Amino acid sequence: MKKVLLGTFLAFCLLILSSTTYAAGAGIQLKVDGVAITSEVKPESKNNRIMVPLRVISENLGASVKWSNSEVILTKGDLKVTLKLNSAVAEKNGEKIQLDVKPYLKNNRLFVPLRFVTEAFDCNVNYSNDVVTIETEPLVIDGVQVQALQQEFHMTMGGLISQFSGNAYNEAIYNIFMKNKGERVEAPANYSWTPTIDTLGSYYKNAQYDFLDQKGDSLVRFDIYSLIGSFPSELLSGYPEILVHDALKDEWYLFSDTALKSINKLMDTAVNNGFQTVISNTIV
């Protein structure tokens, strides 16, 4: 009987120990706009404050980062937030703010106070049961809130339709389109999803980007087209390499390769951070 009781007691102890170990290993989880964010370096608690790697928070809030000696500057639109390594004083648009925990380096990552940074960028933050929920401001176009960005592209066989829910990514991509539309031009004589290599001056569609409202209707749609380079360069010299089509207004503009690469980089980061939902995949 004693052996049975001892065995039961040891099993109970092991259960408690394993549960405690699991809870400790689970750590703090971040959710931005409903999406669980993964990071190589996990958030942690210090002096009862949640500290997060700078890259994680800057990427998913849409802030650009600039380093200067031991100072880091986060900017988004007209907002500028400055933090200094191992300093309890931060700045928001020049206003000095006292921090409860100083930014610090760990595993070659700069950790910053989550609540201060997110609230500085007008986000709502809640913490419960080791889960930090961050709600960012949605993109608004002509007074209507954007629910998702839908991207569609075609391959030789099949295509992919995805939706992206991250507000910061959608706003950044929309701003790239709006700021990089160049001179307005006439529509090309030949353009489609399918490359036409035997017609001079033909364009193929790289992808289309629909900014959808809460009903799933398109508020704005931009289509990016690239010149098909199947002819000698001297024959193609008069044709722009990249065009953007404002599909709902049926207007064509010059666009740049640099802007296109910036959009692709943002889309890749959004995918890596879990903001992509595949609607249809027919790629063979």
Disulfide bonds with the S-S distance in Angstrom:
none
